[in-house]
Amino acid sequence: MTLIKNIVFLFLLFPFTLSAQNLWPVLEVSTSAMSGTGSYSTGDLLPFWFTANQQGIFEHESSSYQLGQIKLNKQFNKDTNWDYTYGGHYVYAKGNSSYQQLNEWYGGIKYKGFYLKAGAFAEETLFEGLSSTNGNISWSNNARPLPRIRLASNGYIALPFGENSKFWNNVTFKAIYDEGLMNDKSRYVQNTHLHHKAFYLRKPINSREHVTAGVEHYSMWGGTSPDYGEMPGFKSYPRAILPLPGSPESPNGDQIYFAGNHLGLFYLDYQKKYLAGTLTMYLNHPWDHVPIIIHNIFDNLIGINYELDKKSAISNILVEFVNTNDQGGVMHVRDPWDPTEWYERLYRHGTYKSGLSYQNRIIASPFFSPMIIIDGKNHGTGNNRISMFHLGMNGYFLKNFSWKYFFSYCRSYGLYQEGQLYDQVIDGYFDMGRHKFSQLLEIKYTEPKTGIELSLLGASDNGHWDNLYGIQFKLAKSFGVK
């Protein structure tokens, strides 16, 4: 009966979708879309790949879901010096209960190679959405976008001093500087500020090859803690972003080590253009507390992606491997007062207990789960030690059909804690290492005259957790303004 209701919901929504077409030119929207989705599961919750990397539009667990979504956005015009952007994403959902959210809302301006953007906005989707964590182990599209303001380069731009240098000539860079607010009500430290900056350099090898290297830094600071009260604010801002030891008003641990919670990643990739497509190999190395590569050298995401230039039966193949079982190692003799001797404790923190999460979903790879909720408060992920393999593929067949397939295997080992092999977050939960196979298959038909899309998806989870099987239907219509 629930499955029938899901299908009826889609067809009730769709006439409204079509009637809205004349609104878009008035709004000067370059692209927009409306969609309805119905999902059904054989268990008490939906399969992993129905809810992971969906920008937090699923707010609670349920065996069935109906979603109605409206998206609109205007992108920057690449051919002008000055331009503006704006966008929004509205979600209405019905699962165990009904809710609605304004998932994205933002606006921005650009001048030449730089832009300023403010609001709640998601990161650009890479590798056609096939990556398990959008190519960034620390910032996937798993959680709902949080409000922030960003000053950044508009993609890669030329170095200002590179023209007269043999080595730096043709080298480009990308820079990002963000300030965000983690204002979710279940957060342990209320109204935590999130600082983020990134810097990447790209060096051509020849006309068909280049390498890219970069570093990203995240810092949680400020807010109101139930343990320490009001945390140091903007007066301690330089201490939080450099980082430096905390001020006298900070908790003792911050005064000894660093103000706030610091983490990040190092990034490296190699890309080569072939006659038929492009090969990209990339590496993410996450770090926590201090950016010391050799401290947890075996914690990495390694990815390989090959994308054909033309649509074919198999157009894109992506493979990723993740290991985060090092974190400094269990055999080390540790000095508790030396930060180089700490376990990395990836995406967790003693003061900012909710860690790198938002609205009860991990911002980093969705395989770092579950979140620990105690008395309605988010105490962070209960599992940051994983070994994971992920395969993503897509392609086209017949004339108007496309497909996408995911296969993921993840083995979870819980947490390190002070020399013990396992932290029993839930008694007996991780003591043998829990594994799970997750799959997803999507078949999509696009009607060529109207652009209407009809998708049928199937997904499954099998392993030490409950076996789940799910089916999903989706109707969507996109609009464009020339």
C-alpha positions in Angstrom: 0.0 0.0 0.0 2.9 2.4 0.8 4.4 1.7 -2.6 1.2 2.7 -4.3 1.0 5.9 -2.3 4.5 6.8 -3.3 3.6 6.4 -7.0 0.4 8.4 -6.6 2.4 11.2 -4.9 4.7 11.5 -7.9 1.9 11.9 -10.4 0.1 14.3 -8.2 3.2 16.5 -8.0 4.0 16.3 -11.7 1.2 18.5 -13.2 2.3 21.2 -10.8 5.8 20.8 -12.1 4.7 21.4 -15.7 2.6 24.4 -14.9 5.5 26.2 -13.3 7.5 26.5 -16.6 6.5 30.1 -17.3 7.9 31.3 -14.0 11.6 30.7 -14.8 12.2 33.6 -17.4 10.8 36.1 -14.9 13.3 34.9 -12.3 16.2 35.0 -14.8 17.1 31.5 -13.8 19.7 29.7 -16.0 18.7 26.3 -14.9 16.0 24.9 -12.6 14.3 21.6 -11.9 11.4 20.1 -10.1 11.1 16.5 -9.0 9.1 14.0 -7.0 10.6 10.9 -5.5 9.1 7.9 -3.8 11.2 5.3 -2.0 10.3 2.0 -0.3 12.4 -0.5 1.7 11.9 -4.0 3.0 13.3 -2.9 6.4 12.9 -0.2 9.0 15.1 2.3 7.0 16.1 3.0 3.5 19.3 1.4 1.9 22.5 3.3 2.3 22.9 4.7 -1.2 19.3 6.1 -1.2 20.2 8.5 1.7 24.0 8.9 1.6 25.4 12.0 -0.3 22.0 13.5 -0.7 22.8 16.9 1.0 20.9 15.9 4.2 17.4 15.9 2.6 16.6 12.8 4.6 16.3 14.0 8.2 15.2 10.8 9.9 15.1 7.1 9.3 12.0 5.6 7.7 11.1 2.5 5.6 9.4 4.7 3.0 9.8 8.3 1.9 8.1 10.7 -0.5 10.0 13.8 -1.6 9.0 16.9 -3.6 11.9 19.2 -4.6 12.2 22.5 -6.4 15.7 23.8 -7.4 16.7 27.0 -9.2 20.0 28.7 -9.8 21.8 31.2 -11.9 25.4 30.5 -12.5 28.2 33.0 -13.1 28.7 34.0 -16.8 32.2 33.1 -17.7 32.4 35.7 -20.5 31.9 38.8 -18.3 34.1 40.5 -15.6 31.2 41.3 -13.3 28.3 38.9 -12.7 26.1 37.5 -10.0 24.7 34.2 -8.9 21.9 33.0 -6.8 20.0 29.8 -6.0 17.7 27.8 -3.8 16.6 24.3 -3.1 13.3 23.6 -1.4 12.4 20.1 0.0 9.1 18.7 1.2 9.3 15.2 2.7 7.0 12.7 4.2 8.4 9.7 6.0 7.6 8.7 9.6 6.6 12.4 9.8 6.4 15.3 7.5 8.9 18.2 7.3 10.1 20.8 4.9 13.5 22.5 4.6 15.2 25.2 2.6 18.2 23.0 1.8 20.1 25.7 -0.2 19.8 29.4 -0.4 22.6 31.7 -1.5 23.7 34.6 -3.6 27.0 36.0 -4.8 29.0 38.3 -7.0 32.2 37.8 -9.0 34.8 40.1 -10.5 37.2 38.6 -13.0 38.9 35.6 -11.3 37.4 35.9 -7.8 33.9 35.7 -6.3 32.1 36.3 -3.0 29.3 34.0 -2.0 27.0 33.9 1.0 24.3 31.5 2.2 23.9 27.8 2.4 25.3 26.1 -0.7 26.6 22.7 -1.6 30.0 22.0 -3.2 30.2 21.3 -6.9 29.6 17.7 -7.8 32.7 16.0 -9.2 33.1 12.8 -11.3 29.4 12.9 -12.2 28.5 12.0 -8.7 30.2 8.6 -8.8 32.6 9.2 -6.0 31.8 7.9 -2.5 32.7 11.2 -1.0 32.7 13.7 -4.0 36.5 13.4 -4.3 37.1 14.9 -0.8 37.2 12.6 2.2 36.6 15.5 4.6 33.8 17.3 2.8 31.3 15.2 0.9 27.7 16.1 -0.1 26.4 13.9 2.7 25.2 16.6 5.1 22.8 19.5 4.6 24.7 22.6 3.5 25.5 24.9 6.4 25.3 28.7 6.2 28.7 30.3 5.4 30.4 33.1 3.5 33.1 32.4 1.0 35.8 34.4 -0.8 37.5 32.3 -3.4 39.1 32.2 -6.8 36.7 31.2 -9.6 38.4 27.9 -10.4 42.1 27.8 -11.3 43.7 31.1 -12.3 47.3 32.1 -13.2 49.8 33.0 -10.6 50.6 36.7 -10.6 54.4 36.2 -10.5 54.7 33.2 -12.9 55.3 34.8 -16.3 59.0 35.4 -15.9 59.8 32.1 -14.2 60.7 28.9 -16.0 59.2 26.7 -13.3 56.2 28.8 -12.3 55.2 29.7 -15.9 51.7 28.3 -16.7 51.2 27.2 -13.0 47.7 28.0 -11.8 46.2 28.2 -8.3 42.8 27.8 -6.6 42.2 29.5 -3.2 39.2 29.3 -0.8 38.4 31.1 2.4 35.2 30.3 4.3 33.5 31.2 7.5 30.5 29.1 8.5 28.1 28.6 11.4 27.1 25.2 12.7 23.7 26.2 14.0 22.0 22.8 14.3 20.0 22.5 17.5 21.3 19.0 18.4 24.9 20.2 18.4 26.9 19.7 21.6 28.6 23.1 21.4 25.8 25.4 20.2 26.6 27.8 17.4 30.0 26.5 16.7 31.9 28.5 14.1 33.6 26.6 11.2 36.6 28.2 9.5 37.8 26.6 6.3 40.6 27.5 3.9 42.2 25.7 1.0 45.0 26.3 -1.5 45.8 24.3 -4.6 48.6 24.6 -7.2 48.3 23.0 -10.7 51.4 22.4 -12.8 51.2 21.3 -16.5 53.6 18.6 -17.5 52.7 19.0 -21.2 49.7 19.9 -23.2 47.9 16.7 -22.1 49.0 16.2 -18.5 49.1 18.1 -15.3 49.6 17.5 -11.5 47.7 19.2 -8.7 48.7 19.5 -5.0 46.8 21.2 -2.2 46.0 21.5 1.4 42.8 22.1 3.3 42.3 23.3 6.9 39.2 23.3 9.0 38.9 24.8 12.4 35.9 24.8 14.9 35.9 27.7 17.3 33.6 29.8 19.5 30.1 28.8 20.4 28.5 27.9 23.8 29.6 24.6 25.5 27.6 22.8 28.2 30.9 22.0 29.8 32.9 25.3 29.5 30.2 27.9 28.9 30.8 30.7 26.4 33.9 29.8 24.3 36.4 32.6 23.2 34.9 34.5 20.3 36.3 36.9 17.7 39.1 38.2 20.0 40.7 34.7 19.7 40.0 34.4 16.0 43.7 34.6 14.9 44.5 31.8 17.4 41.7 29.6 15.9 42.8 30.0 12.2 46.6 29.9 12.4 46.5 27.8 14.7 48.0 29.0 18.0 47.5 28.0 21.7 44.3 29.2 23.3 43.8 32.3 25.3 43.5 32.3 29.1 39.8 32.2 28.7 40.0 28.9 26.7 39.7 25.4 28.3 43.0 24.1 29.7 43.5 21.7 26.8 43.2 24.5 24.3 45.8 26.6 26.2 48.2 23.7 26.2 47.7 22.7 22.5 45.6 24.8 20.1 42.6 26.9 20.2 39.6 25.0 18.8 39.4 21.8 16.9 41.7 21.6 13.9 41.7 19.1 11.0 42.2 18.9 7.3 43.7 17.0 4.4 46.5 17.0 1.9 45.5 16.5 -1.8 47.4 15.2 -4.8 46.2 14.3 -8.3 47.5 13.4 -11.7 45.4 13.9 -14.8 46.1 12.9 -18.4 44.1 13.5 -21.5 43.8 10.7 -24.0 42.3 10.7 -27.5 39.1 9.1 -26.2 38.9 10.4 -22.6 40.6 11.6 -19.4 42.3 9.7 -16.7 42.5 11.1 -13.2 44.3 9.6 -10.2 43.9 11.3 -6.9 44.9 10.9 -3.2 43.4 12.5 0.0 45.5 12.2 3.2 43.4 13.4 6.2 45.0 14.8 9.3 43.7 15.8 12.7 45.2 18.2 15.3 48.5 18.8 13.5 49.4 18.3 9.8 52.1 15.7 10.1 52.0 13.3 7.2 54.1 10.5 8.7 52.1 10.5 11.9 49.2 8.5 10.1 50.8 7.9 6.8 48.6 4.9 5.9 45.3 6.8 6.3 44.3 7.7 2.8 41.7 7.8 0.1 43.0 6.7 -3.3 40.9 7.2 -6.4 41.1 6.4 -10.1 38.6 7.8 -12.6 38.4 7.4 -16.4 35.9 9.4 -18.3 35.2 9.1 -22.0 34.6 12.2 -24.0 31.5 10.7 -25.8 28.5 9.0 -24.4 28.8 5.2 -24.7 27.6 2.0 -23.1 30.2 2.6 -20.3 31.1 6.3 -20.1 32.7 6.7 -16.7 34.5 4.3 -14.4 35.6 5.3 -10.9 37.3 3.2 -8.2 38.2 4.3 -4.7 40.0 2.7 -1.8 39.9 4.2 1.8 41.8 3.2 4.9 41.7 5.1 8.2 42.9 2.4 10.5 46.4 3.9 11.2 45.6 7.2 13.1 49.0 7.0 14.7 49.0 3.2 15.3 48.1 1.2 18.4 51.7 0.2 19.3 53.1 3.7 19.8 54.3 4.7 23.3 52.5 8.1 23.8 53.3 11.2 25.7 49.9 12.8 26.5 51.4 16.3 26.5 53.0 16.0 23.1 50.4 16.6 20.2 52.6 14.6 17.8 52.0 11.5 20.0 48.2 11.7 19.9 45.9 9.4 18.0 44.4 11.4 15.1 40.9 10.7 16.3 39.6 11.6 12.9 36.5 13.8 12.8 36.1 13.7 16.7 37.1 16.1 19.4 36.9 16.2 23.2 35.5 19.7 23.4 33.6 20.0 20.1 32.1 16.6 20.5 29.8 16.8 17.5 32.9 16.9 15.3 32.7 17.5 11.5 29.0 16.9 11.2 25.8 19.0 10.6 22.2 18.2 11.3 23.2 14.8 12.6 25.0 13.8 9.4 28.7 13.5 9.0 30.1 16.1 6.6 33.0 13.8 5.7 32.7 10.4 4.0 29.2 8.9 4.8 30.9 5.7 5.7 32.1 7.3 9.0 28.9 6.4 10.9 26.8 6.0 13.0 26.4 9.3 14.8 26.1 8.9 18.6 23.0 10.7 19.9 22.7 11.0 23.7 19.8 12.9 25.3 19.1 14.6 22.0 22.7 15.8 21.6 25.1 14.8 18.9 28.3 13.3 20.3 30.0 12.7 17.0 30.7 9.6 14.9 30.9 6.3 16.6 33.1 4.9 13.8 36.1 6.6 12.2 38.2 3.5 11.4 37.2 2.0 8.1 38.6 -0.1 5.2 36.5 0.6 2.1 36.3 -0.2 -1.6 33.9 1.6 -3.9 33.1 1.2 -7.6 31.0 3.7 -9.5 30.1 3.4 -13.2 27.7 5.0 -15.6 26.8 4.9 -19.3 24.1 5.2 -22.0 22.2 2.6 -24.0 19.5 2.7 -26.7 18.8 6.3 -27.5 17.4 8.0 -24.4 18.3 5.6 -21.6 21.2 6.0 -19.2 22.3 3.9 -16.2 24.4 4.3 -13.0 25.8 1.6 -10.7 27.5 1.7 -7.3 29.1 -1.2 -5.5 30.7 -0.5 -2.1 32.2 -2.7 0.6 33.1 -1.2 3.9 34.5 -2.8 7.0 34.1 -0.7 10.2 36.2 -1.0 13.3 34.9 1.7 15.7 37.3 4.1 17.4 40.8 4.1 19.0 40.9 5.2 22.5 44.0 5.7 24.7 45.9 2.5 23.6 42.8 0.2 23.5 42.1 -1.5 20.2 38.4 -0.7 20.3 36.2 1.8 21.9 33.0 0.1 22.7 30.7 2.9 21.7 27.9 0.4 21.7 28.7 -2.7 23.7 30.0 -5.4 21.3 29.1 -3.3 18.3 32.6 -3.1 16.6 34.7 -5.7 18.5 34.9 -8.0 15.4 34.8 -5.4 12.7 31.4 -5.0 11.0 31.2 -5.3 7.2 28.6 -4.2 4.7 28.0 -4.5 1.0 26.0 -1.7 -0.5 24.8 -1.5 -4.1 22.7 0.8 -6.2 21.4 0.6 -9.8 19.6 3.4 -11.6 17.9 3.3 -15.0 16.8 6.7 -16.4 14.7 7.5 -19.4 14.8 11.1 -20.8 12.0 12.1 -23.0 13.7 14.1 -25.8 11.0 16.6 -26.6 10.0 17.7 -23.1 13.2 16.8 -21.2 11.1 14.9 -18.6 13.1 12.3 -16.8 11.8 9.0 -15.3 14.1 7.1 -13.1 13.8 3.7 -11.5 16.4 2.8 -8.8 17.1 -0.3 -6.8 19.4 -0.6 -3.8 20.5 -3.2 -1.3 22.6 -3.5 1.9 24.0 -6.9 3.0 26.3 -7.8 5.8 26.4 -7.8 9.6 23.7 -5.2 9.7 20.2 -6.0 8.6 19.8 -7.0 5.0 17.8 -4.3 3.2 16.3 -4.0 -0.3 14.8 -0.9 -1.7 13.1 0.6 -4.8 12.8 4.2 -5.8 10.8 6.1 -8.4 11.6 9.6 -9.5 10.0 12.0 -12.0 11.9 15.2 -12.8 11.7 18.1 -15.2 14.5 20.6 -15.9 14.1 24.0 -17.4 16.7 26.3 -19.0 16.7 30.0 -20.1 18.8 30.9 -23.0 
